[in-house]
Amino acid sequence: MNRSILIVICDFLLVSLVAFSNFDSLSPEHAASKMEVTMERKPAAPANDMVSTLKMALEDEKQARDKLSVELTNSRESIQSREAQLAERDTRLREYQSNIQPTEAEAKQLQEQRAALEKQMAAAQSNLKSLQGDLSASLTTAKLSNEQLAAMQTDLQRRQLEAETLRQRLADLEKSHSNVLTAKQQLDTKVQVAEAEKRLTQEQLTAMKSEVQTVRAEKAQLQASTTKLAEGVTALAQTSTDLTKEIRENRPLAANTIYNEFSTNRVATEFFSTRSGLFGREVKKKRDSQTLLVTDGFETYALYHIADTPLTLWPPGTDWEALTGYVSRGPTSFSISQIAFLAQDPRVVIVPVGTNAARLLGSKVYKIAPDPFKFADAVLVGANEGYYGECKFQIDPSAPEYVRMDRSIFRGLFGKFNPSRGDLVISKTGELLGIMINNEYCAVLRKITPGFAFECGDNLRAQNASSVLDQLGTRVRTMPAKLQ
């Protein structure tokens, strides 16, 4: 790994740790203000730069590893080529050695023939001397006839020719023997050269094998370093993501942003109810409402105050015969199959929508605020009236499931602001805090637990709707006066 890059990364990580330490040591108000200024000036730039730098370092290490892999492949091919050359030289050496053996045998045979010819020549010369002696003796005695002398001369000439022939053959044998010796010397030289090349090739092969082992060790070390670097980049990216998420979750949103998000994602609802009036006349009632979708992590619901539906909890309970409705957003709509009352407060009505229907509606599904008291104020939205504004709230120990909205202090009022029951309360982090059950108190939704429920349709009378509504109304009337 490049040492300079490693030093830069380590320095950057140390600076980041010191920065995070200083951030934690600040007071909450100063930290929040500093966080807002930092995010307005340059949000999440250090984390992104650090991730980019580490990714570039990882890319450099990957290129270095690819280069080492190519060099290893070239080394292997070179070793294979050297081994092939060595095998070829061994083959040539064996051929030279096999050629030397018959040449040596031939030279030995020529030496034997030369020795035999030398013996024959010695015998011929001895015979010649003997004949010359005889001739001298014959001449001295002068008793030999001319025929004998001619025969002896002829025999002498023949013997001289044979001696000349033997000398020529001896010269040829000497020449052939010289050629054989020259060829043997050349073969010996080639054998020595081949052996020297073999030794050199073996030394080079040993050196290349050692180099390959070194390259493999460096490659393994590089892969280990790359793995550690990748793990560090992943951990850093995860830490950066978690930090970004934490900052986003703890960053208060402006009231304009919250209302704009609500107005973009709200859904429309139409309720239709039917009952019998005086003299058997049919009475119909219709209510139009707008609300948002909320989930508890398991089911998705549309949230209403009972005043936004045709139903009522005040006696005498209305004996409705039919109740239907539709939830829509744009061209997409779904019929309501069930209406339920929240177990926490029966004035809060929930309509199960389902995950698939919510996805088709294309609306944002709000989550319940996990920490509703993170901020001292919230944004109150009039879903049907179109007003909104920031409002402080207070915890009431005598009513732990509710908070008291301070209507005397409003900030950022927009529209005709007259807070009333049914208004939605959204936390500064953009999550649903609750719904107003009267003009002063908000029911805090920590979880959604349905209580009594009606199946929508034409059989509402068979479900004892009036009796159920009377019971729910009695429960509300037994609550403290401030919550009614």
Buried (B, 14 or more C-beta within 10 A) or exposed (E): BEEEBEEBBEEBBEEBEEEEEEEEEEEEEEBBEBBEEBEEEEEBEBBEEBBEBBBEBBEEBBEBBEEBEEBBEEBEEBBEEBEEEBEEBEEBBEEBEEBBEEBEEBBEEBEEBBEEBEEBBEEBEEBBEEBEEEBEEBEEEEEBEEEEEEEBEEEBEEBEEBBEEBEEBBEEBEEBBEEBEEBBEEBEEBBEEBEEBBEEBEEBBEEBEEBBEEBEEBBEEBEEBBEEBBEBBEEBBEEBEEEBEEBBEBBBBEBEEBBEBBEEBBBBBBBBBBBEEEEEEEEEBEBEBBBBBBBBEEBBBBBBBBBBBBBEBEEEBBBBBBBBBEBBBEEEBBEBBEBBBBEBBBBBBBBBBEEEBBEBBEBBBBBBBEEBEBBEBBBBBBBBBEBBBBBBBEEBEEBEBBBBBBBEEBEBEBEEBEBBBBBBBBBBBBBBBBBBBBEBBBBBBBEBEBBBBBEBBEEBBEBBBBEBBBBBBEBBEEBEEEBE
